[in-house]
Amino acid sequence: MNSKLTRNQQKAICSQLGNFKLKLLYKASIHGFTGAAFHQHCDNKSPTVSVGYNKSGRVFGGYTRQPFSQSGQYVNDDQAFLFSFSGQKLIKYPCIYAQYAVKMISNSGPYFGEDLVLVNGSQPVVYSMPGNYYNFNAAEMHGNNLNLTECEVYQVEETVELEKPWRPVIWESKRKTELMESIKFYKPLNSSVTQARVLLIGPVGAGKSSFFNSINSIFRGHVTSQAISGSSSTSLTTQFRTYSVKAGREGKPLPLVLCDTMGLEEGVGAGLDIDDISNILKGHLPDRYQFNPSGPLQSEAHGFCKSPDLKDKIHCVTYVLDASKISIMTTKMEEKLKAIRRKVNLMGIPQLLLLTKGDEACALVREDIRNVYKSGYIKDLMQEAAARVGVPLSCIIPVKNYSEELELDTNTDILLLSAVVQMLRFVDNFFDEISDQLSSLTTEK
């Protein structure tokens, strides 16, 4: 049997579940649009994802942890949800009354509460009545077209943990100390620069501000939150901010400045303007510059630095992406990131990519952060990020920011600090390139 669900759609569903893959159990066009055929292939199998396809081309369905049966009873499932796709983007509708999440009916297919039934009454049709135990917009979900062209049910299977990590990491407190020391005593290769400047770029909510807060927390010795961060559909960062991390509460600034920007958004005139990125890279924008999504900063504006020095420019660009949303990244966002990458390439600035929230994307990593390089699912996400943004896999680093914790964790710190060390190595590459250019000019003369 061939799956009708695309690879990206499968990944989008699995991003809501964790470190899993989907195995096709039932396909109505092959086994029959009947309750009997559905139960024959799907009873006592769990968890499952049920998917309907209609004549309007809509893709929608539901997830439950409970095994199907023909008991005629409701079953409780506080993790059940319905979903639909808008393009490649998954829209999720959680169950609001867990005790009525799924009903076990013999002459129908997957039966979610009294709200959505696929293969209703052993017919290639959908029953839809939102608002009982799930809230969803019928037009948004299936376009009010209740005629099924296909129904599939998949069993959710845990993916295999890799025997050996594909990137070796030393998970010891001694290693954390070594990483902190190497950052504290780093010196840029160019004597006119005392602090490496790293620009963080990414979509709204990816974790740029949280990354600075996390690094700051490590050097403070406790979880802290200086930069504004949180969850919002629009950017919480509205200014260009340059954050210098200090070695302790009253310690000296580290030789690193993390530059935070307004989040990227899909729409024109929303989020960070790409022309503002050019000004940031060249060192024209002052700290606390208030972004204006409708247009970039003009050279005549107050605060515009017309003759920036090397110390004002960006020495490394780091993209920040949410691992749990890679598979549902829109084409517009992908195009915007690639346009930025081309601009940065032309300026010869090294580029890294941080993949945040790996613990939200993968159950294996949520269980133990040390599984990050043992998870085949995380590696797949990193490879997909590499393809979407156009950076080599060697330039992608998974991290976990501090977001809900009150205390530091050594293993989380090691991942975060390793990312900073890699940034500083890339900064060295930037200064090496400048040095080579100067040497070649001198030789020509």
Sine and cosine of phi, psi and omega as CSV:
sin_phi,cos_phi,sin_psi,cos_psi,sin_omega,cos_omega
0.00,0.00,0.69,-0.72,0.07,-1.00
-0.99,-0.17,0.70,-0.71,0.01,-1.00
-0.96,0.29,0.71,-0.70,0.09,-1.00
-1.00,0.09,-0.37,0.93,0.02,-1.00
-0.95,0.31,0.81,-0.59,-0.04,-1.00
-0.94,0.35,0.29,-0.96,0.01,-1.00
-0.86,0.51,-0.69,0.73,0.00,-1.00
-0.92,0.40,-0.61,0.79,0.05,-1.00
-0.91,0.41,-0.65,0.76,0.06,-1.00
-0.88,0.48,-0.68,0.73,0.00,-1.00
-0.91,0.42,-0.62,0.78,0.00,-1.00
-0.89,0.45,-0.65,0.76,0.04,-1.00
-0.92,0.39,-0.72,0.69,-0.02,-1.00
-0.90,0.43,-0.44,0.90,0.03,-1.00
-0.90,0.43,-0.36,0.93,0.04,-1.00
-1.00,0.06,-0.22,0.97,-0.14,-0.99
-0.94,-0.33,-0.58,0.81,-0.04,-1.00
0.81,-0.59,-0.56,-0.83,-0.12,-0.99
-1.00,0.08,0.95,0.32,-0.13,-0.99
-0.72,-0.69,0.24,-0.97,0.15,-0.99
-0.72,-0.69,0.24,-0.97,-0.07,-1.00
-0.93,-0.36,0.74,-0.67,0.04,-1.00
-0.91,-0.43,0.85,-0.53,-0.07,-1.00
-0.95,0.31,0.84,-0.55,0.00,-1.00
-0.98,-0.22,-0.67,0.74,-0.18,-0.98
-0.66,-0.75,0.72,-0.69,0.04,-1.00
-0.71,-0.71,0.93,-0.38,-0.16,-0.99
-0.87,0.49,-0.58,0.81,-0.01,-1.00
-0.91,0.41,-0.34,0.94,0.04,-1.00
-0.98,-0.20,-0.74,0.67,-0.10,-1.00
-1.00,0.04,-0.36,0.93,0.00,-1.00
0.90,-0.43,0.61,-0.79,0.05,-1.00
-1.00,0.09,0.89,0.46,0.01,-1.00
-0.71,-0.70,0.44,-0.90,0.07,-1.00
-0.88,0.47,-0.62,0.79,-0.03,-1.00
-0.89,0.46,-0.71,0.70,-0.01,-1.00
-0.91,0.42,-0.67,0.74,0.04,-1.00
-0.86,0.52,-0.77,0.63,-0.05,-1.00
-0.92,0.39,-0.54,0.84,0.02,-1.00
-0.87,0.49,-0.62,0.79,-0.08,-1.00
-0.99,-0.11,-0.29,0.96,-0.16,-0.99
-0.87,-0.50,-0.26,0.97,-0.04,-1.00
-0.88,0.47,0.60,-0.80,0.05,-1.00
0.91,0.42,0.33,0.95,0.09,-1.00
-0.93,-0.37,0.71,-0.71,0.01,-1.00
-0.31,-0.95,0.35,-0.94,-0.23,0.97
-0.93,0.38,0.23,-0.97,0.00,-1.00
-0.68,-0.73,0.43,-0.90,0.15,-0.99
-0.86,-0.51,0.84,-0.54,0.02,-1.00
-0.96,-0.28,0.71,-0.70,-0.09,-1.00
-0.76,-0.65,0.76,-0.65,0.09,-1.00
-0.94,-0.34,0.55,-0.83,0.05,-1.00
-0.79,-0.61,0.76,-0.65,-0.02,-1.00
-0.90,-0.44,0.02,-1.00,-0.10,-1.00
-0.94,0.33,-0.20,0.98,0.07,-1.00
-1.00,0.02,-0.01,1.00,-0.01,-1.00
1.00,0.09,0.17,0.99,0.00,-1.00
-0.98,0.20,0.52,-0.85,0.05,-1.00
-0.83,-0.56,0.82,-0.57,-0.11,-0.99
-0.38,-0.93,0.24,-0.97,0.00,-1.00
0.18,-0.98,-0.48,-0.88,-0.06,-1.00
-0.41,-0.91,0.32,-0.95,0.01,-1.00
-0.84,-0.54,0.64,-0.77,0.14,-0.99
-0.56,-0.83,0.56,-0.83,0.08,-1.00
-1.00,0.10,-0.26,0.97,-0.10,-1.00
-0.99,0.11,0.65,-0.76,0.05,-1.00
-0.95,0.31,0.62,-0.79,0.05,-1.00
-0.95,0.30,0.48,-0.88,0.07,-1.00
-0.45,-0.89,-0.14,-0.99,0.02,-1.00
-0.84,-0.54,0.58,0.81,-0.09,-1.00
-0.96,0.27,-0.34,0.94,-0.08,-1.00
0.98,0.18,0.08,1.00,-0.09,-1.00
-0.96,-0.28,0.37,-0.93,0.19,-0.98
-0.98,0.22,0.49,-0.87,0.12,-0.99
-0.80,-0.60,0.54,-0.84,-0.06,-1.00
-0.99,0.11,0.75,-0.67,0.07,-1.00
-0.43,-0.90,0.98,-0.20,-0.04,-1.00
-0.98,0.21,-0.05,1.00,0.04,-1.00
-0.97,-0.25,-0.04,1.00,-0.04,-1.00
-0.91,0.40,0.55,-0.84,0.09,-1.00
-0.44,-0.90,0.41,-0.91,0.17,-0.98
-0.98,-0.18,0.29,-0.96,0.00,-1.00
-0.45,-0.89,0.31,-0.95,0.16,-0.99
-0.53,-0.85,0.23,-0.97,0.02,-1.00
-0.91,-0.42,0.70,-0.71,0.18,-0.98
-0.92,-0.40,0.99,-0.12,-0.20,-0.98
0.93,0.38,-0.83,-0.56,0.06,-1.00
-0.99,-0.12,-0.04,1.00,-0.05,-1.00
-1.00,0.09,0.77,-0.64,0.01,-1.00
-1.00,0.01,0.76,-0.65,0.08,-1.00
-0.94,-0.33,0.81,-0.59,-0.14,-0.99
-0.94,-0.33,0.68,-0.73,0.02,-1.00
-0.82,-0.58,0.99,-0.11,-0.05,-1.00
-0.92,0.40,0.43,-0.90,0.08,-1.00
-0.95,0.32,0.72,-0.70,-0.04,-1.00
-0.97,-0.22,-0.19,0.98,0.10,-1.00
-0.71,-0.70,1.00,-0.02,-0.17,-0.99
-0.84,0.54,-0.54,0.84,-0.07,-1.00
-0.93,0.37,-0.26,0.97,0.01,-1.00
-0.89,-0.46,0.46,0.89,-0.13,-0.99
-0.88,0.48,-0.72,0.70,-0.07,-1.00
-0.67,-0.74,0.60,-0.80,0.04,-1.00
-0.87,-0.49,0.65,-0.76,-0.10,-0.99
-0.99,-0.17,1.00,-0.08,-0.07,-1.00
-0.93,-0.37,0.76,-0.65,-0.14,-0.99
-0.95,0.32,-0.58,0.81,-0.09,-1.00
-0.99,-0.17,0.39,0.92,0.06,-1.00
-0.68,-0.74,0.22,-0.98,0.09,-1.00
-0.99,0.11,-0.48,-0.88,-0.02,-1.00
-0.80,0.59,0.78,-0.63,-0.18,-0.98
-0.80,-0.61,0.99,-0.17,-0.08,-1.00
-0.99,-0.13,0.96,-0.27,-0.04,-1.00
0.83,0.56,-0.71,-0.70,0.16,-0.99
-0.90,-0.43,0.43,0.90,-0.19,-0.98
-0.95,-0.32,-0.64,0.77,-0.03,-1.00
-0.60,-0.80,0.82,-0.57,0.04,-1.00
-0.77,-0.63,0.80,-0.60,0.08,-1.00
-0.99,-0.16,0.64,-0.77,-0.09,-1.00
0.84,0.54,0.83,0.56,-0.06,-1.00
-0.95,0.31,0.79,-0.61,0.01,-1.00
0.86,0.51,0.56,0.83,-0.02,-1.00
0.84,0.53,0.63,0.78,0.06,-1.00
-0.78,-0.62,0.44,-0.90,0.01,-1.00
-0.97,0.22,0.84,0.54,-0.03,-1.00
-0.70,-0.72,0.26,-0.96,0.03,-1.00
-0.94,-0.35,0.64,-0.77,0.23,-0.97
-0.98,-0.21,0.77,-0.64,-0.06,-1.00
-0.68,-0.73,0.85,-0.52,0.03,-1.00
-0.51,-0.86,0.98,0.21,-0.07,-1.00
-0.91,0.41,0.42,-0.91,0.13,-0.99
0.97,-0.26,-0.11,0.99,0.04,-1.00
-0.99,0.14,-0.92,0.39,-0.02,-1.00
-0.84,-0.55,-0.09,1.00,0.11,-0.99
-0.68,-0.73,0.65,-0.76,0.08,-1.00
-0.97,-0.23,0.88,-0.47,0.08,-1.00
-0.47,-0.88,0.34,-0.94,0.04,-1.00
-1.00,-0.06,0.90,-0.44,-0.09,-1.00
-0.86,0.50,-0.66,0.75,0.00,-1.00
-0.90,0.43,-0.62,0.79,0.02,-1.00
-0.93,0.37,-0.63,0.78,-0.08,-1.00
-0.97,0.26,-0.82,0.57,-0.11,-0.99
-0.76,-0.65,0.20,0.98,0.04,-1.00
0.90,0.44,0.36,0.93,-0.03,-1.00
0.87,0.50,0.35,0.94,0.10,-1.00
-0.98,-0.18,0.93,-0.37,-0.13,-0.99
-0.99,-0.17,0.22,0.98,0.01,-1.00
-0.99,-0.12,0.89,-0.46,-0.03,-1.00
-0.99,0.13,0.68,-0.73,0.17,-0.98
-0.99,-0.16,-0.35,0.94,0.00,-1.00
-0.30,-0.95,0.48,-0.88,0.15,-0.99
-0.65,-0.76,0.77,-0.64,0.02,-1.00
-0.79,-0.61,0.55,-0.84,0.12,-0.99
-0.80,-0.60,0.77,-0.64,-0.02,-1.00
-0.90,-0.43,0.62,-0.78,0.18,-0.98
-1.00,0.02,0.66,-0.75,0.00,-1.00
-1.00,0.00,0.87,-0.49,-0.04,-1.00
-0.88,-0.48,0.65,-0.76,0.03,-1.00
-0.95,0.32,0.70,-0.71,0.03,-1.00
-0.98,0.20,0.40,-0.91,-0.11,-0.99
-0.98,0.22,0.70,-0.71,0.10,-0.99
-0.96,0.29,0.72,-0.69,0.02,-1.00
-0.92,0.40,0.63,-0.78,-0.04,-1.00
-0.90,0.43,-0.66,0.76,0.00,-1.00
-0.84,-0.55,0.61,-0.80,0.07,-1.00
-0.90,0.44,0.66,-0.75,-0.03,-1.00
-0.99,0.12,-0.17,0.98,0.23,-0.97
-0.78,-0.63,0.85,-0.53,-0.02,-1.00
-0.96,0.29,0.70,-0.71,0.06,-1.00
-0.72,-0.70,0.69,-0.72,0.07,-1.00
-1.00,-0.02,0.93,-0.37,-0.05,-1.00
-1.00,-0.10,0.95,0.32,0.00,-1.00
-0.69,-0.73,0.51,-0.86,-0.01,-1.00
-0.88,0.48,-0.50,0.86,0.04,-1.00
-0.88,0.47,-0.62,0.79,0.00,-1.00
-0.92,0.40,-0.62,0.78,0.05,-1.00
-0.87,0.50,-0.70,0.72,0.00,-1.00
-0.88,0.47,-0.69,0.72,0.00,-1.00
-0.87,0.49,-0.69,0.72,-0.01,-1.00
-0.90,0.44,-0.68,0.74,0.00,-1.00
-0.89,0.45,-0.66,0.75,-0.01,-1.00
-0.91,0.42,-0.67,0.75,-0.03,-1.00
-0.91,0.43,-0.54,0.84,0.04,-1.00
-0.96,0.28,-0.70,0.72,-0.01,-1.00
-0.85,0.53,-0.65,0.76,-0.13,-0.99
-0.98,-0.20,0.24,0.97,0.05,-1.00
-0.92,0.40,0.63,-0.78,0.09,-1.00
-0.76,-0.66,0.83,-0.56,0.06,-1.00
-0.83,0.56,0.55,-0.83,-0.06,-1.00
-0.94,0.35,-0.32,0.95,0.04,-1.00
-0.99,-0.15,0.84,-0.55,-0.12,-0.99
-0.92,0.39,-0.31,0.95,0.00,-1.00
-0.99,0.16,-0.11,0.99,-0.04,-1.00
-0.90,-0.45,0.80,-0.61,0.02,-1.00
-0.98,-0.19,-0.38,0.92,-0.02,-1.00
-0.73,-0.68,0.77,-0.63,0.09,-1.00
-0.95,0.32,0.69,-0.72,0.00,-1.00
-0.94,-0.34,0.88,-0.48,-0.03,-1.00
-0.90,-0.43,0.82,-0.57,-0.02,-1.00
-1.00,-0.10,0.78,-0.62,0.05,-1.00
-0.99,-0.16,0.82,-0.57,-0.01,-1.00
-0.78,-0.63,0.70,-0.71,0.05,-1.00
-0.01,-1.00,0.20,-0.98,0.02,-1.00
-0.89,0.45,0.30,-0.95,0.07,-1.00
-0.83,0.56,0.74,-0.67,0.09,-1.00
0.99,0.15,0.09,1.00,-0.03,-1.00
-0.96,0.28,-0.43,0.90,0.06,-1.00
0.90,-0.44,0.45,0.89,0.01,-1.00
-0.91,0.42,-0.80,0.59,-0.01,-1.00
-0.90,0.44,-0.61,0.79,0.01,-1.00
-0.90,0.43,-0.52,0.85,0.02,-1.00
-0.91,0.42,-0.73,0.68,0.06,-1.00
-0.86,0.51,-0.73,0.68,-0.01,-1.00
-0.84,0.54,-0.62,0.78,-0.03,-1.00
-0.93,0.37,-0.70,0.72,0.03,-1.00
-0.91,0.42,-0.68,0.73,0.03,-1.00
-0.86,0.50,-0.64,0.77,0.00,-1.00
-0.88,0.47,-0.67,0.74,-0.02,-1.00
-0.87,0.50,-0.71,0.70,-0.04,-1.00
-0.98,0.20,-0.33,0.94,0.10,-0.99
-0.99,0.14,-0.40,0.92,0.00,-1.00
1.00,-0.01,0.08,1.00,0.05,-1.00
-0.36,-0.93,0.35,-0.94,-0.03,-1.00
-0.93,0.37,0.79,-0.61,-0.01,-1.00
-0.66,-0.75,0.21,-0.98,-0.07,-1.00
-0.57,-0.82,1.00,0.01,0.00,-1.00
-1.00,0.05,-0.72,0.69,0.00,-1.00
-0.99,0.13,0.60,-0.80,0.02,-1.00
-0.93,0.38,0.82,-0.57,0.02,-1.00
-0.60,-0.80,0.26,-0.96,-0.01,-1.00
0.37,-0.93,-0.37,-0.93,-0.04,-1.00
-0.89,-0.46,0.85,-0.53,-0.01,-1.00
-0.36,-0.93,0.44,-0.90,0.02,-1.00
-0.98,0.18,-0.30,0.95,0.08,-1.00
-0.86,-0.50,0.32,-0.95,-0.12,-0.99
-0.89,0.46,0.77,-0.64,0.10,-0.99
-0.99,0.16,-0.39,0.92,0.08,-1.00
-1.00,0.02,0.89,-0.46,-0.02,-1.00
-0.91,-0.41,-0.12,0.99,0.00,-1.00
-0.88,-0.47,0.38,-0.93,0.20,-0.98
-0.99,0.17,0.89,-0.46,-0.04,-1.00
-0.88,-0.48,0.66,-0.75,0.10,-0.99
-0.92,-0.39,0.90,-0.45,-0.08,-1.00
-0.95,-0.31,0.84,-0.54,0.07,-1.00
-0.98,-0.20,0.84,-0.55,0.00,-1.00
-0.99,0.16,0.68,-0.73,0.02,-1.00
-0.96,-0.27,0.56,-0.83,0.01,-1.00
-0.99,0.13,0.99,0.17,-0.02,-1.00
0.98,-0.17,0.11,-0.99,-0.11,-0.99
-0.87,0.49,-0.67,0.75,0.02,-1.00
-0.84,-0.54,0.41,0.91,-0.06,-1.00
-0.98,0.18,0.08,-1.00,0.01,-1.00
-0.97,0.25,0.47,-0.88,0.07,-1.00
-0.89,0.46,0.64,-0.77,0.06,-1.00
-0.96,0.27,0.32,-0.95,-0.01,-1.00
-0.98,0.22,0.69,0.72,-0.05,-1.00
-0.54,-0.84,0.74,-0.67,0.11,-0.99
-0.86,-0.52,0.83,-0.56,0.06,-1.00
-0.99,-0.14,0.85,-0.53,-0.04,-1.00
-0.98,-0.18,0.86,-0.51,-0.06,-1.00
-0.98,-0.22,0.64,-0.77,-0.05,-1.00
-0.83,-0.55,0.22,-0.97,0.15,-0.99
-0.88,0.47,0.59,-0.80,-0.03,-1.00
-0.92,0.40,0.49,-0.87,0.07,-1.00
-0.97,0.22,0.65,-0.76,0.10,-1.00
-0.78,-0.63,0.37,-0.93,-0.10,-0.99
-0.94,0.34,-0.69,0.73,-0.17,-0.98
-0.93,0.36,0.43,-0.90,0.11,-0.99
-0.95,0.31,0.71,-0.71,-0.01,-1.00
0.97,0.23,0.31,0.95,0.03,-1.00
-0.74,-0.67,0.59,-0.80,0.01,-1.00
0.95,0.32,-0.30,-0.95,-0.07,-1.00
-0.94,0.33,0.76,-0.65,0.04,-1.00
-0.98,0.19,0.74,-0.68,-0.05,-1.00
-0.87,0.49,-0.54,0.84,0.03,-1.00
-0.93,0.37,-0.50,0.87,0.09,-1.00
-0.91,0.42,-0.53,0.85,0.03,-1.00
-0.88,0.47,-0.66,0.75,0.04,-1.00
-0.86,0.51,-0.69,0.73,0.01,-1.00
-0.90,0.44,-0.60,0.80,0.03,-1.00
-0.91,0.41,-0.74,0.67,-0.03,-1.00
-0.85,0.53,-0.62,0.79,-0.04,-1.00
-0.99,0.12,-0.12,0.99,0.04,-1.00
1.00,0.03,0.29,0.96,-0.05,-1.00
-0.99,0.15,-0.43,0.90,-0.12,-0.99
-1.00,0.05,0.75,-0.66,0.05,-1.00
-0.98,0.19,0.37,-0.93,0.10,-1.00
-0.87,0.49,0.61,-0.79,-0.01,-1.00
0.94,0.35,0.32,0.95,0.12,-0.99
-0.89,0.45,0.77,-0.64,-0.02,-1.00
-1.00,0.10,0.90,-0.43,-0.02,-1.00
-0.92,0.39,0.58,-0.82,0.11,-0.99
-0.84,-0.54,0.98,-0.20,-0.08,-1.00
-0.85,0.53,-0.37,0.93,-0.05,-1.00
-0.99,0.15,-0.16,0.99,0.02,-1.00
-0.05,-1.00,0.48,-0.88,-0.02,-1.00
-0.97,0.23,0.23,-0.97,0.06,-1.00
-0.92,0.39,0.73,-0.68,0.02,-1.00
-1.00,-0.04,0.47,-0.88,-0.07,-1.00
-0.90,0.44,-0.35,0.94,0.01,-1.00
-1.00,0.10,-0.17,0.98,-0.11,-0.99
-0.94,0.34,0.44,-0.90,0.03,-1.00
-0.90,0.44,0.73,-0.69,0.04,-1.00
1.00,-0.07,-0.21,0.98,0.00,-1.00
-0.92,0.39,0.83,-0.55,-0.02,-1.00
-1.00,0.04,0.96,-0.27,-0.11,-0.99
-0.97,0.22,-0.48,0.88,-0.03,-1.00
-0.79,-0.62,0.95,0.31,-0.04,-1.00
-0.94,0.34,0.55,-0.84,0.10,-0.99
-1.00,0.03,0.12,-0.99,0.01,-1.00
-0.87,0.50,-0.55,0.83,-0.01,-1.00
-0.93,0.37,-0.32,0.95,-0.01,-1.00
-1.00,0.02,-0.31,0.95,-0.09,-1.00
-0.99,0.15,0.22,-0.98,0.05,-1.00
-1.00,0.05,0.73,-0.69,-0.07,-1.00
-0.96,-0.27,-0.23,0.97,0.05,-1.00
-0.35,-0.94,0.67,-0.74,0.07,-1.00
-0.95,-0.31,0.74,-0.67,0.02,-1.00
-0.83,-0.55,0.89,-0.45,0.07,-1.00
-0.99,0.15,0.61,-0.79,0.00,-1.00
-0.84,-0.54,0.89,-0.46,-0.03,-1.00
-0.80,-0.60,0.55,-0.84,0.02,-1.00
-0.99,0.12,0.89,-0.45,-0.04,-1.00
-0.84,0.54,-0.58,0.81,-0.07,-1.00
-0.97,0.26,-0.12,0.99,-0.02,-1.00
-0.88,-0.48,0.07,1.00,-0.01,-1.00
-0.84,0.55,-0.71,0.70,-0.10,-0.99
-0.93,0.36,-0.34,0.94,-0.02,-1.00
-0.93,-0.38,0.32,0.95,0.07,-1.00
-0.89,0.45,0.72,-0.69,-0.03,-1.00
-0.97,0.25,0.35,-0.94,0.03,-1.00
-0.87,0.49,-0.62,0.78,-0.01,-1.00
-0.89,0.46,-0.68,0.74,0.02,-1.00
-0.92,0.39,-0.65,0.76,0.02,-1.00
-0.87,0.49,-0.69,0.73,0.01,-1.00
-0.91,0.42,-0.62,0.78,-0.01,-1.00
-0.91,0.41,-0.68,0.73,0.01,-1.00
-0.90,0.43,-0.66,0.75,-0.01,-1.00
-0.93,0.36,-0.56,0.83,0.05,-1.00
-0.91,0.42,-0.65,0.76,0.05,-1.00
-0.91,0.42,-0.69,0.72,-0.02,-1.00
-0.87,0.50,-0.66,0.75,0.02,-1.00
-0.88,0.47,-0.65,0.76,0.00,-1.00
-0.90,0.44,-0.68,0.73,0.00,-1.00
-0.93,0.37,-0.62,0.79,0.03,-1.00
-0.85,0.53,-0.70,0.72,-0.03,-1.00
-0.87,0.48,-0.45,0.89,-0.02,-1.00
-1.00,-0.03,-0.02,1.00,0.06,-1.00
0.93,0.36,0.49,0.87,-0.01,-1.00
-0.99,-0.13,0.79,-0.62,0.01,-1.00
-0.88,0.47,0.49,-0.87,-0.08,-1.00
-0.72,-0.69,0.69,-0.72,0.07,-1.00
-0.86,-0.51,0.23,-0.97,0.09,-1.00
-0.71,-0.71,0.84,-0.54,0.09,-1.00
-0.99,-0.10,0.78,-0.63,0.07,-1.00
-0.97,-0.25,0.96,-0.28,-0.06,-1.00
-1.00,-0.04,0.18,-0.98,0.13,-0.99
0.87,0.50,0.56,0.83,0.06,-1.00
-0.87,0.49,-0.48,0.87,0.01,-1.00
-0.94,0.33,-0.44,0.90,0.06,-1.00
-0.98,0.17,-0.47,0.88,-0.03,-1.00
-0.99,0.12,-0.49,0.87,-0.15,-0.99
-0.73,-0.68,0.84,-0.54,-0.02,-1.00
-0.89,0.45,-0.55,0.84,0.00,-1.00
-0.89,0.46,-0.65,0.76,0.01,-1.00
-0.97,0.25,-0.58,0.82,0.05,-1.00
-0.88,0.47,-0.59,0.81,0.02,-1.00
-0.93,0.36,-0.64,0.77,-0.01,-1.00
-0.36,-0.93,0.90,-0.44,-0.05,-1.00
-0.86,0.51,-0.39,0.92,0.00,-1.00
-0.94,0.34,-0.14,0.99,0.06,-1.00
-1.00,0.07,0.06,1.00,-0.14,-0.99
-0.85,0.53,-0.60,0.80,0.03,-1.00
-0.99,-0.14,0.17,0.99,0.14,-0.99
-0.97,-0.25,-0.22,0.97,-0.05,-1.00
-0.99,0.13,0.90,-0.44,0.07,-1.00
-0.90,0.43,-0.52,0.86,-0.02,-1.00
-0.93,0.38,-0.67,0.74,0.04,-1.00
-0.90,0.43,-0.63,0.77,0.03,-1.00
-0.89,0.45,-0.65,0.76,0.05,-1.00
-0.87,0.49,-0.68,0.73,0.01,-1.00
-0.90,0.44,-0.63,0.77,0.03,-1.00
-0.90,0.43,-0.65,0.76,0.03,-1.00
-0.91,0.41,-0.61,0.80,0.04,-1.00
-0.93,0.38,-0.64,0.77,0.05,-1.00
-0.89,0.46,-0.65,0.76,0.02,-1.00
-0.86,0.51,-0.68,0.73,-0.02,-1.00
-0.94,0.33,-0.64,0.77,-0.07,-1.00
-0.95,0.31,-0.61,0.79,-0.05,-1.00
-1.00,-0.09,-0.43,0.90,0.02,-1.00
1.00,0.02,0.56,0.83,0.07,-1.00
-0.90,-0.44,0.47,-0.88,0.04,-1.00
-0.91,0.41,0.45,-0.89,0.02,-1.00
-0.86,0.52,-0.52,0.86,0.00,-1.00
-0.92,0.39,-0.25,0.97,0.00,-1.00
-0.98,-0.17,0.19,0.98,-0.03,-1.00
-0.92,-0.39,0.77,-0.64,-0.04,-1.00
-0.78,-0.62,0.85,-0.52,0.08,-1.00
-0.99,0.17,0.67,-0.75,0.04,-1.00
-0.66,-0.75,0.24,-0.97,0.14,-0.99
-0.80,-0.60,0.88,-0.47,0.05,-1.00
-0.99,0.17,0.36,-0.93,0.15,-0.99
-0.99,0.15,0.84,-0.54,-0.03,-1.00
-0.75,-0.66,-0.59,0.81,-0.02,-1.00
-0.82,-0.57,-0.14,0.99,-0.06,-1.00
-0.98,0.21,0.44,-0.90,0.09,-1.00
-0.96,-0.29,-0.30,0.95,-0.02,-1.00
-0.82,-0.58,0.46,-0.89,0.03,-1.00
-0.96,0.27,0.45,-0.90,0.06,-1.00
-0.81,-0.59,0.80,-0.60,-0.09,-1.00
-0.84,0.54,-0.69,0.72,-0.05,-1.00
-0.92,0.38,-0.64,0.76,0.08,-1.00
-0.88,0.48,-0.68,0.74,0.01,-1.00
-0.87,0.49,-0.67,0.75,-0.03,-1.00
-0.88,0.47,-0.68,0.74,0.05,-1.00
-0.89,0.46,-0.72,0.69,-0.03,-1.00
-0.90,0.44,-0.72,0.69,-0.01,-1.00
-0.91,0.41,-0.59,0.81,0.05,-1.00
-0.88,0.48,-0.60,0.80,0.03,-1.00
-0.91,0.42,-0.67,0.75,0.01,-1.00
-0.91,0.42,-0.68,0.74,0.02,-1.00
-0.86,0.51,-0.65,0.76,0.02,-1.00
-0.91,0.42,-0.60,0.80,0.07,-1.00
-0.86,0.51,-0.71,0.71,-0.03,-1.00
-0.91,0.41,-0.55,0.83,0.08,-1.00
-0.90,0.43,-0.63,0.78,0.01,-1.00
-0.94,0.34,-0.56,0.83,0.09,-1.00
-0.88,0.47,-0.67,0.75,0.07,-1.00
-0.84,0.54,-0.65,0.76,0.03,-1.00
-0.87,0.50,-0.63,0.78,0.01,-1.00
-0.89,0.46,-0.74,0.67,-0.02,-1.00
-0.94,0.33,-0.54,0.84,0.08,-1.00
-0.87,0.49,-0.66,0.75,-0.01,-1.00
-0.90,0.43,-0.67,0.75,0.04,-1.00
-0.89,0.45,-0.69,0.73,0.01,-1.00
-0.88,0.48,-0.66,0.75,0.02,-1.00
-0.90,0.43,-0.65,0.76,0.02,-1.00
-0.89,0.45,-0.68,0.73,0.02,-1.00
-0.90,0.43,-0.63,0.78,-0.01,-1.00
-0.91,0.42,-0.66,0.75,-0.02,-1.00
-0.92,0.38,-0.60,0.80,0.04,-1.00
-0.91,0.43,-0.67,0.74,0.01,-1.00
-0.89,0.45,-0.66,0.75,0.00,-1.00
-0.90,0.43,-0.64,0.76,0.01,-1.00
-0.89,0.46,-0.60,0.80,0.00,-1.00
-0.94,0.34,0.00,0.00,0.00,0.00
